[in-house]
Amino acid sequence: MDIQAFRETLTGAAPPDGLSQALQALWHDANGDWERAHECAQAQDDAAGAWVHAYLHRVEGDLSNARYWYKRADKPAADGPLPDEWQAIAEALLAA
């Protein structure tokens, strides 16, 4: 699935089958369900899950917690626009 196809699923009632927990987290975030997104990110205990987890804490405004998760993901702490970061993470995870 590419980013355009992923974005097209955002109008659905639920994320499509076969997505990783990290991608499901991004799907739920894009649909305004931060709590469910956070649950999904926590359920994926690897660098991808940590990266999305960091992004979500940035969305929340908890920058110190976000920095912790960026470090766990081995990614630099982001400071650009949140939609740009969402896009970058989604593209990277879809390409993996």
C-alpha positions, 0 to 999 in steps of 0.5 A, spaced: 500 500 500 502 506 498 501 513 502 495 515 497 491 508 498 493 509 505 490 516 505 484 513 502 482 508 507 481 514 512 474 515 510 472 508 512 469 505 519 476 502 521 483 501 519 484 496 513 486 489 515 493 487 515 496 494 518 501 494 523 499 497 530 504 503 528 500 504 522 493 503 525 495 508 530 496 513 525 490 511 522 486 512 528 490 519 530 488 521 523 481 520 525 481 524 531 482 518 536 488 519 540 487 514 545 486 508 540 492 511 537 496 511 543 494 504 545 496 501 538 502 505 538 504 502 545 502 495 542 508 495 537 514 494 542 519 496 536 522 502 533 516 503 529 511 503 535 516 508 539 516 513 533 509 513 532 508 513 540 513 519 540 509 523 534 503 522 538 506 525 545 508 531 541 501 531 538 499 531 545 503 537 547 508 532 552 514 534 549 519 531 554 515 524 553 516 525 546 523 526 546 524 519 550 520 515 545 524 519 539 530 516 543 527 509 543 526 509 536 533 512 534 530 518 531 531 525 532 526 529 535 521 532 530 519 540 531 516 541 524 509 541 522 505 535 525 502 533 519 508 533 515 511 528 521 505 524 520 506 523 512 513 522 513 512 516 518 506 513 514 510 513 508 516 510 511 512 505 515 508 503 508 515 502 505 518 498 510 
